[in-house]
Amino acid sequence: MPQFTTKLFFALLYLGILLFVSGRIVHQMGKFTGYIVLKPGQTERWVLRESTTEGMLATALRNMPMEIVGLNHFQTAAQFFDRSKHFDAVQLPFYLSLEKELSREKIKEKYVLTLRRGESSLEKAVRPGQKIDIYDSLIDIVAVQPWSGLVRDERGTPHMVMQVEDTENAAINKLFFENASFFRPGKDFSVEWHWVQSEEEAEHKLQELQHYAGKWGIREAERVHWFETLTPGDGLITSDGTEYTLLGYETSENSSALTVSIEIKDKDTRKILQYPGSDTVGGTSVLLDPGKQKNHIICISWQENSTLCTFFKDGIPEVSRLVQEEEWLDLPVSENHFLRCTLLQVLEKSFVVTAEESTLKVLCLQVDGTPLALREGESCAAGDLHLSFSREKILPVPKFLFTTELYNSQSKDSFTLTGSRKIRINNWKLSIAPQFINNGTMPVIIKAERMLGTPSQLVGLTICLLGIIGLTVFRFADWRQEKDRENAFKDDYAG
C-alpha cells in the first residue's frame, strides 16, 4: 500500500491551488446571465444584460448601446430593457424562437381575513359560504363583491350612500344620493336625501318636505319649468317651438315614469317618450320628482358621516333619529315586515365610484349575527375583535412552446417552458424569468444562463482531473517496502 509522505502532501496542495485558480478563471470567463425578449413568432440569438464586470474575458460585446448589438427585434426588447443604459451581449450557439403560448389559466384571487384580539393575531384565507369559529366569535363569510362608494375630492359635491335591506323579499339596494335626489327602491317605498348647512335649516327643510306631493319639470338651458302637480294635460311650449304635454303618470316596481308628448311644429312631427332618464331633445330635458310613497324616508344631512332619518307611514311621521355612519335603522312596514337602512357614507365634497368602475373588493360578513362590510385594505372592530381584509392575486402559470435551430442546420428541436421549469441546451440554461411570471404580460422574458461547458466536456474534464490526481499520487506516494524506506531519500536523488 502507498504511504502518505510530505512530498505527496505538498504535491496535492500545489495541484489543488492550481486547479482552484484555473477553475476560477474559467468560471469568470464563462459566467454570463442575461435575458431574451420575444413575442410569439419571433426569433432571437442575442442574450443581453446591463453592463457589469462579470464574464469580461469572454463576452462578445461589452458596454454597448442596445442599438448597436444587432437584435432581430429591437422594439420588442426595448419594452423590457432601458434604452438609456449600456449592455453586455453574447450570442447563443443556436437560434431561439417563441412559437406560441400553449395555455394560460385565468388570474385567481386569494381573500385573506386578518383577525386580531389583544396581542394575538391570525390570518385566514376565506371564501363565501365559509364559517369560522374563533376567539369565541362565529364569523359567517357572506360574499365578496366589487366595492362601490364615495371618494373625497375638493372638486366634488355632497353625496350620501345608504344600503336598504327589505326583509320581505331579501332584496338589498345600495343607493347613491346627490343633493335633493329621490329613489324608489321597492314597492310602496321611497327615499330622498338633502344636504343643508345647519341643524336649524334641517328642521325647516323637514317641515317643508312633509307636505310635498310630487312634481315634474322641463329643463331649458339654465332654467327649469316646474309643475307642482302631476295633472295630465299640463305642459308648455319652449322657445324652440317644442311642445311638452303630460299624458299620464305611471309607476313600476323599481322606478317612476312619465309619458310626455313632444311636438315640433316646424317639422310637423310628434313623438311620445317615456321618462325618467337622460333623454333630451334640442338641449331640453324632462325632470321627475314623484314625491312620497306609502312608506317614505326623508334623510337630511348638515355634517359628514351622519344624517337625520325620518320615516313616514301613510304620511304620518313614525320614527326620527340621527343615524351615524355604519349604523342602521329598522323601520317597521308591517307586523313582520321591516326595512333596515344602513348609512354607509356622507361626504360634502366627493365623487361616486360605481361597482363597474371600482378596482377594489368588499368582504361582506357577519360577526355573531352582526353584518359588516370590509373594504379591501380597511379594518374595523366588532367588540374586542379587530378585522381587516386584503386580496392577493394568484397569477396563472404560463406555458410556451419554443424551438431551437443550430447555425447552418435545417433541423429544429422543440421544447416547452412553464413556471420554474429550466431546460439546458448545450451550455445554456433557459427558463421563464421571474419578472414575466410576476407580471404575466407580453412580451415573454426568457432568462439565459451560460454554464461551464457541455455535459460531454464536463465528463471529459472529470476523467482528466482523476488521471492527474492518480499520477500525482503514484509519483509522490511511498510505494517501497518497510526495509527500503530508509534509503528513499537517497534513491530519489541518485544520479
C-alpha positions as CSV (number, residue, x, y, z in Angstrom):
1,M,0.0,0.0,0.0
2,P,1.3,3.6,-0.7
3,Q,2.3,5.7,2.3
4,F,1.4,9.3,2.6
5,T,4.5,11.5,2.6
6,T,5.4,15.1,2.9
7,K,6.1,15.3,-0.8
8,L,2.7,13.9,-1.6
9,F,1.1,16.5,0.7
10,F,2.7,19.4,-0.9
11,A,2.1,18.0,-4.4
12,L,-1.6,17.7,-3.7
13,L,-1.6,21.2,-2.2
14,Y,0.0,22.6,-5.2
15,L,-2.3,20.7,-7.5
16,G,-5.4,22.0,-5.5
17,I,-4.2,25.6,-5.7
18,L,-3.6,25.3,-9.4
19,L,-7.0,23.8,-10.1
20,F,-8.7,26.4,-7.9
21,V,-7.1,29.3,-9.7
22,S,-7.6,27.9,-13.1
23,G,-11.2,27.0,-12.3
24,R,-11.8,30.5,-11.1
25,I,-10.5,32.0,-14.2
26,V,-12.5,29.6,-16.4
27,H,-15.7,30.3,-14.4
28,Q,-15.1,34.1,-14.7
29,M,-14.6,33.7,-18.4
30,G,-17.7,31.6,-18.9
31,K,-20.2,33.1,-16.5
32,F,-23.0,35.1,-18.1
33,T,-26.6,35.6,-17.1
34,G,-28.9,37.7,-19.3
35,Y,-32.3,37.9,-20.9
36,I,-34.0,37.4,-24.2
37,V,-37.3,39.2,-25.0
38,L,-39.6,37.6,-27.5
39,K,-43.2,37.7,-28.8
40,P,-44.9,34.7,-30.4
41,G,-43.5,34.2,-33.9
42,Q,-40.2,36.0,-33.2
43,T,-36.6,34.6,-33.3
44,E,-33.5,35.9,-31.4
45,R,-29.9,34.8,-30.8
46,W,-28.6,37.6,-28.6
47,V,-28.6,37.5,-24.8
48,L,-28.4,40.9,-23.1
49,R,-27.7,42.2,-19.6
50,E,-26.9,45.5,-18.2
51,S,-23.1,46.1,-18.4
52,T,-21.1,44.6,-15.5
53,T,-17.6,43.3,-14.8
54,E,-18.6,39.6,-14.8
55,G,-17.5,37.4,-17.6
56,M,-15.4,40.2,-19.0
57,L,-12.8,37.9,-20.6
58,A,-15.3,36.1,-22.8
59,T,-18.2,38.5,-23.5
60,A,-18.5,39.1,-27.2
61,L,-19.8,42.7,-26.9
62,R,-19.3,44.8,-23.8
63,N,-20.7,48.1,-22.6
64,M,-22.6,48.8,-25.8
65,P,-25.8,50.8,-26.6
66,M,-28.7,48.4,-27.3
67,E,-29.0,49.8,-30.9
68,I,-25.5,48.5,-31.8
69,V,-26.0,44.9,-30.6
70,G,-27.9,43.8,-33.7
71,L,-31.0,42.4,-32.2
72,N,-33.6,40.8,-34.5
73,H,-36.5,42.6,-32.8
74,F,-35.2,45.8,-31.2
75,Q,-38.6,47.3,-30.4
76,T,-39.7,44.1,-28.6
77,A,-36.5,44.2,-26.4
78,A,-37.0,47.9,-25.7
79,Q,-40.2,47.1,-23.9
80,F,-38.1,45.4,-21.1
81,F,-34.6,46.9,-21.3
82,D,-33.8,50.5,-20.5
83,R,-32.6,52.0,-23.8
84,S,-30.6,54.8,-22.0
85,K,-28.2,52.2,-20.4
86,H,-25.4,50.2,-21.9
87,F,-25.3,46.4,-22.2
88,D,-23.2,43.3,-22.5
89,A,-24.2,40.8,-25.2
90,V,-23.4,37.2,-26.0
91,Q,-24.6,35.1,-29.0
92,L,-26.3,31.8,-28.4
93,P,-24.9,28.9,-30.3
94,F,-28.4,28.5,-31.8
95,Y,-31.5,30.5,-32.8
96,L,-34.3,30.6,-30.2
97,S,-37.8,31.0,-31.5
98,L,-41.0,31.5,-29.5
99,E,-43.7,29.7,-31.4
100,K,-46.9,30.2,-29.3
101,E,-48.4,30.3,-25.9
102,L,-49.9,26.9,-25.2
103,S,-52.2,27.6,-22.3
104,R,-52.9,30.1,-19.6
105,E,-55.4,29.9,-16.7
106,K,-57.4,32.9,-15.5
107,I,-55.9,35.1,-12.8
108,K,-57.1,33.7,-9.4
109,E,-57.6,35.7,-6.2
110,K,-57.0,34.8,-2.6
111,Y,-59.1,36.5,0.0
112,V,-57.4,37.0,3.4
113,L,-59.1,38.0,6.6
114,T,-56.8,39.1,9.4
115,L,-58.2,38.7,12.9
116,R,-56.7,40.4,15.9
117,R,-57.6,40.2,19.6
118,G,-55.3,41.7,22.1
119,E,-51.8,40.6,21.4
120,S,-52.9,37.6,19.3
121,S,-53.5,37.8,15.6
122,L,-54.3,35.3,12.8
123,E,-54.6,35.4,9.0
124,K,-57.1,33.1,7.3
125,A,-57.8,32.5,3.7
126,V,-61.6,32.8,3.3
127,R,-64.3,32.1,0.7
128,P,-68.0,32.9,0.5
129,G,-70.1,30.4,2.5
130,Q,-67.4,29.7,5.0
131,K,-68.0,29.8,8.7
132,I,-65.1,30.5,11.2
133,D,-65.4,29.8,14.9
134,I,-62.5,31.7,16.5
135,Y,-61.8,33.9,19.5
136,D,-65.2,33.0,21.0
137,S,-66.9,34.5,17.9
138,L,-68.7,33.0,14.9
139,I,-67.9,34.6,11.6
140,D,-70.0,33.9,8.6
141,I,-68.4,34.9,5.2
142,V,-71.4,36.0,3.1
143,A,-69.9,37.4,-0.2
144,V,-67.0,39.1,-1.9
145,Q,-68.1,41.7,-4.4
146,P,-66.8,44.9,-6.1
147,W,-66.6,47.9,-3.8
148,S,-68.6,51.0,-4.6
149,G,-68.8,54.2,-2.6
150,L,-67.7,57.8,-2.4
151,V,-64.2,59.2,-2.9
152,R,-63.4,62.5,-1.3
153,D,-62.4,65.3,-3.7
154,E,-62.4,69.1,-3.2
155,R,-64.0,69.5,-6.7
156,G,-66.9,67.2,-5.7
157,T,-70.4,67.8,-4.5
158,P,-72.4,66.4,-1.5
159,H,-73.3,62.7,-1.7
160,M,-74.8,60.0,0.6
161,V,-74.6,56.2,0.3
162,M,-77.3,54.1,2.0
163,Q,-77.9,50.4,2.0
164,V,-81.6,49.4,2.2
165,E,-82.5,45.8,3.0
166,D,-86.0,44.6,2.6
167,T,-86.8,41.6,4.9
168,E,-89.9,40.6,2.9
169,N,-88.1,39.7,-0.3
170,A,-84.4,39.7,0.9
171,A,-83.6,42.5,-1.6
172,I,-80.6,44.7,-0.8
173,N,-80.2,48.0,-2.6
174,K,-77.2,50.3,-2.4
175,L,-78.4,53.8,-3.1
176,F,-76.1,56.7,-4.1
177,F,-77.7,60.1,-3.4
178,E,-76.7,63.5,-4.6
179,N,-78.3,66.6,-3.0
180,A,-82.1,66.7,-3.4
181,S,-82.3,63.3,-5.1
182,F,-85.1,60.7,-4.8
183,F,-85.2,56.9,-5.1
184,R,-88.0,54.3,-5.1
185,P,-86.0,51.1,-4.3
186,G,-89.1,48.9,-3.7
187,K,-92.9,48.7,-3.9
188,D,-94.6,51.5,-1.9
189,F,-91.2,52.6,-0.6
190,S,-89.3,55.8,-1.4
191,V,-86.2,57.6,0.0
192,E,-85.0,61.2,-0.6
193,W,-81.9,63.0,0.7
194,H,-81.0,66.6,1.1
195,W,-77.8,68.5,2.2
196,V,-78.2,71.7,4.2
197,Q,-75.8,74.0,6.1
198,S,-77.1,73.7,9.7
199,E,-79.3,71.7,12.0
200,E,-81.8,74.6,12.1
201,E,-82.0,74.6,8.4
202,A,-82.6,70.8,8.5
203,E,-85.6,71.3,10.8
204,H,-87.1,73.8,8.4
205,K,-86.4,71.6,5.4
206,L,-88.1,68.7,7.1
207,Q,-91.3,70.7,7.8
208,E,-91.3,71.8,4.1
209,L,-90.9,68.3,2.7
210,Q,-93.6,66.7,4.8
211,H,-96.3,68.3,2.7
212,Y,-94.7,67.6,-0.7
213,A,-96.8,65.5,-3.1
214,G,-94.5,65.3,-6.2
215,K,-93.8,67.4,-9.3
216,W,-92.4,67.3,-12.8
217,G,-90.4,69.9,-14.8
218,I,-88.7,70.8,-18.0
219,R,-85.1,72.0,-18.1
220,E,-84.4,74.6,-20.8
221,A,-80.8,76.0,-20.9
222,E,-80.2,77.2,-17.3
223,R,-83.8,77.3,-16.3
224,V,-86.2,74.6,-15.0
225,H,-90.0,75.0,-15.5
226,W,-91.6,73.1,-12.7
227,F,-95.2,71.9,-12.5
228,E,-96.2,71.4,-8.8
229,T,-98.8,68.8,-9.5
230,L,-98.9,65.6,-11.6
231,T,-102.0,66.6,-13.6
232,P,-102.5,65.1,-17.1
233,G,-102.8,67.8,-19.8
234,D,-100.3,70.2,-18.1
235,G,-97.4,71.4,-20.3
236,L,-95.8,74.3,-22.1
237,I,-94.1,75.3,-25.4
238,T,-90.4,76.1,-25.1
239,S,-88.6,78.8,-27.0
240,D,-87.5,76.4,-29.8
241,G,-91.2,75.6,-30.6
242,T,-91.2,72.2,-28.9
243,E,-94.5,71.4,-27.1
244,Y,-94.5,69.3,-23.9
245,T,-97.6,67.7,-22.6
246,L,-98.0,65.4,-19.6
247,L,-100.2,62.5,-20.8
248,G,-100.0,60.4,-17.6
249,Y,-98.1,59.2,-14.6
250,E,-97.1,55.5,-14.2
251,T,-95.1,53.7,-11.5
252,S,-93.3,50.4,-11.8
253,E,-91.7,48.1,-9.3
254,N,-88.4,49.9,-9.2
255,S,-89.0,53.3,-10.9
256,S,-91.4,56.0,-11.7
257,A,-92.2,57.2,-15.3
258,L,-93.8,60.0,-17.1
259,T,-95.3,59.8,-20.6
260,V,-94.6,63.0,-22.4
261,S,-95.8,64.2,-25.8
262,I,-93.2,66.3,-27.7
263,E,-94.4,68.3,-30.7
264,I,-92.0,70.1,-33.0
265,K,-94.2,72.4,-35.1
266,D,-91.7,73.5,-37.7
267,K,-91.1,69.8,-38.7
268,D,-94.7,68.7,-38.3
269,T,-93.6,65.7,-36.3
270,R,-94.8,64.2,-33.0
271,K,-93.1,61.9,-30.6
272,I,-94.0,60.2,-27.3
273,L,-91.2,59.4,-24.9
274,Q,-91.1,57.6,-21.6
275,Y,-89.3,59.3,-18.7
276,P,-87.4,59.5,-16.3
277,G,-84.0,59.2,-17.9
278,S,-81.4,61.3,-19.6
279,D,-83.5,61.7,-22.7
280,T,-83.0,65.1,-24.2
281,V,-84.4,66.8,-27.3
282,G,-82.8,70.0,-28.5
283,G,-80.9,70.5,-25.3
284,T,-84.2,70.3,-23.2
285,S,-84.8,67.5,-20.7
286,V,-87.7,66.3,-18.5
287,L,-87.2,66.1,-14.8
288,L,-89.4,63.9,-12.4
289,D,-89.8,64.1,-8.7
290,P,-92.6,61.6,-7.9
291,G,-92.9,62.5,-4.2
292,K,-93.6,60.3,-1.2
293,Q,-94.8,56.7,-1.4
294,K,-96.8,54.9,1.3
295,N,-93.6,54.2,3.2
296,H,-91.2,57.2,2.8
297,I,-87.9,58.2,4.4
298,I,-86.6,61.8,4.4
299,C,-82.8,62.0,5.1
300,I,-81.3,65.4,5.8
301,S,-77.5,65.9,6.5
302,W,-75.7,69.0,7.6
303,Q,-72.4,67.3,8.5
304,E,-70.4,64.4,7.2
305,N,-70.8,60.8,8.4
306,S,-74.4,61.3,9.7
307,T,-77.9,62.0,8.6
308,L,-81.3,62.7,10.2
309,C,-83.7,60.0,9.1
310,T,-87.5,60.5,9.4
311,F,-89.8,57.6,8.5
312,F,-93.3,58.4,7.3
313,K,-96.0,55.8,7.1
314,D,-99.1,56.9,5.1
315,G,-97.9,60.5,5.5
316,I,-97.5,60.3,9.3
317,P,-94.0,60.5,10.9
318,E,-93.3,57.4,13.0
319,V,-89.5,57.3,13.6
320,S,-87.0,60.2,13.5
321,R,-83.4,59.7,14.5
322,L,-79.9,60.9,13.8
323,V,-78.0,58.0,12.3
324,Q,-74.2,57.8,12.3
325,E,-72.1,56.1,9.7
326,E,-72.2,52.3,9.8
327,E,-75.3,52.4,12.0
328,W,-78.7,51.1,10.8
329,L,-82.3,51.9,11.4
330,D,-85.0,49.3,11.4
331,L,-88.2,50.8,10.0
332,P,-91.5,48.8,10.6
333,V,-93.6,48.5,7.4
334,S,-96.0,45.9,8.9
335,E,-96.0,43.4,11.8
336,N,-93.5,41.0,10.2
337,H,-92.0,43.3,7.5
338,F,-89.4,46.0,8.1
339,L,-86.7,47.9,6.2
340,R,-83.2,48.0,7.5
341,C,-81.5,51.2,6.4
342,T,-77.7,51.3,7.0
343,L,-75.8,54.6,6.5
344,L,-72.6,53.9,4.7
345,Q,-71.1,57.3,3.8
346,V,-71.9,61.0,3.8
347,L,-69.3,63.4,2.3
348,E,-69.7,67.0,1.5
349,K,-67.2,67.1,-1.4
350,S,-67.0,63.8,-3.2
351,F,-67.4,61.7,-6.4
352,V,-69.3,58.4,-6.8
353,V,-67.3,55.3,-7.7
354,T,-69.6,52.6,-9.0
355,A,-69.0,48.9,-8.9
356,E,-68.3,48.8,-12.6
357,E,-65.6,51.5,-12.2
358,S,-64.0,50.2,-9.0
359,T,-60.9,48.1,-8.7
360,L,-61.4,47.3,-5.0
361,K,-63.4,44.5,-3.4
362,V,-65.5,44.4,-0.3
363,L,-65.9,41.4,2.0
364,C,-69.5,41.0,3.3
365,L,-69.6,39.0,6.6
366,Q,-71.5,38.6,9.8
367,V,-69.8,38.5,13.2
368,D,-72.1,36.8,15.8
369,G,-75.1,37.8,13.6
370,T,-74.0,41.5,13.1
371,P,-73.5,42.4,9.5
372,L,-70.2,44.0,8.4
373,A,-68.8,45.2,5.1
374,L,-64.9,45.3,5.0
375,R,-63.4,47.2,2.1
376,E,-60.1,45.9,0.8
377,G,-57.3,47.5,2.9
378,E,-59.8,48.6,5.6
379,S,-60.1,47.4,9.2
380,C,-62.9,47.7,11.7
381,A,-63.7,46.4,15.2
382,A,-66.5,44.1,16.3
383,G,-66.4,44.2,20.1
384,D,-62.8,43.4,21.1
385,L,-62.2,41.6,17.8
386,H,-60.4,43.6,15.1
387,L,-60.8,42.5,11.4
388,S,-59.1,43.6,8.2
389,F,-59.5,42.3,4.7
390,S,-56.9,42.0,1.9
391,R,-56.8,40.4,-1.5
392,E,-53.8,38.6,-3.2
393,K,-53.7,37.8,-6.9
394,I,-52.5,34.4,-7.9
395,L,-51.1,34.8,-11.4
396,P,-51.6,31.9,-13.8
397,V,-48.6,29.7,-14.7
398,P,-48.0,30.4,-18.4
399,K,-46.8,27.6,-20.8
400,F,-44.9,28.4,-24.0
401,L,-43.6,26.4,-27.0
402,F,-40.1,27.2,-28.2
403,T,-37.9,25.9,-31.0
404,T,-34.2,26.0,-31.4
405,E,-32.1,25.7,-34.6
406,L,-28.3,25.3,-34.7
407,Y,-26.4,27.6,-37.1
408,N,-26.1,26.1,-40.6
409,S,-28.7,23.5,-39.8
410,Q,-32.1,22.8,-41.1
411,S,-33.4,20.7,-38.2
412,K,-35.3,22.2,-35.3
413,D,-35.8,21.0,-31.8
414,S,-38.9,22.0,-29.7
415,F,-39.4,22.3,-26.0
416,T,-41.8,23.9,-23.6
417,L,-41.2,26.2,-20.6
418,T,-43.6,26.9,-17.8
419,G,-43.3,28.3,-14.3
420,S,-40.0,27.5,-12.7
421,R,-39.0,24.8,-15.1
422,K,-35.5,25.0,-16.6
423,I,-34.1,23.4,-19.7
424,R,-30.4,23.0,-20.7
425,I,-29.4,23.3,-24.4
426,N,-25.6,22.9,-25.0
427,N,-24.0,25.0,-22.3
428,W,-27.1,27.4,-21.8
429,K,-29.8,27.0,-19.2
430,L,-33.1,28.6,-20.2
431,S,-36.2,29.5,-18.1
432,I,-39.1,31.9,-17.9
433,A,-37.8,35.0,-16.0
434,P,-39.5,35.8,-12.6
435,Q,-40.2,39.3,-14.0
436,F,-42.6,37.8,-16.5
437,I,-44.2,35.3,-14.1
438,N,-45.0,38.1,-11.7
439,N,-46.3,40.5,-14.4
440,G,-47.8,37.9,-16.8
441,T,-48.0,40.2,-19.8
442,M,-46.4,40.0,-23.3
443,P,-43.6,40.1,-24.4
444,V,-42.1,36.9,-22.8
445,I,-38.9,37.4,-20.9
446,I,-36.5,34.4,-21.0
447,K,-33.6,34.1,-18.6
448,A,-30.5,32.6,-20.1
449,E,-27.6,31.3,-18.0
450,R,-24.3,30.2,-19.6
451,M,-22.9,27.0,-17.9
452,L,-19.3,25.8,-17.7
453,G,-19.2,23.5,-20.7
454,T,-21.4,20.9,-22.2
455,P,-22.2,17.6,-20.3
456,S,-19.7,15.7,-22.5
457,Q,-17.0,18.3,-21.9
458,L,-17.6,18.1,-18.1
459,V,-17.3,14.3,-18.3
460,G,-14.0,14.6,-20.2
461,L,-12.7,17.2,-17.7
462,T,-13.6,15.0,-14.7
463,I,-11.7,12.0,-16.2
464,C,-8.7,14.2,-16.9
465,L,-8.7,15.5,-13.3
466,L,-8.9,12.0,-11.9
467,G,-6.0,11.0,-14.1
468,I,-3.9,13.9,-12.9
469,I,-4.6,13.1,-9.2
470,G,-3.8,9.5,-9.8
471,L,-0.5,10.3,-11.5
472,T,0.4,12.6,-8.6
473,V,-0.3,10.0,-6.0
474,F,1.6,7.4,-8.0
475,R,4.6,9.7,-8.4
476,F,4.9,11.1,-4.8
477,A,3.4,8.3,-2.6
478,D,5.9,5.9,-1.0
479,W,5.4,2.5,-2.6
480,R,8.7,0.9,-1.1
481,Q,8.7,-1.8,1.4
482,E,9.5,-1.1,5.0
483,K,13.1,-2.3,4.7
484,D,13.8,0.0,1.8
485,R,12.3,3.3,3.2
486,E,15.5,4.3,5.0
487,N,17.1,4.7,1.5
488,A,14.1,6.6,0.0
489,F,15.7,10.0,0.1
490,K,19.0,8.7,-1.3
491,D,17.2,6.8,-4.2
492,D,15.1,9.9,-5.1
493,Y,18.2,12.0,-5.7
494,A,20.6,9.3,-7.0
495,G,22.5,10.2,-10.2
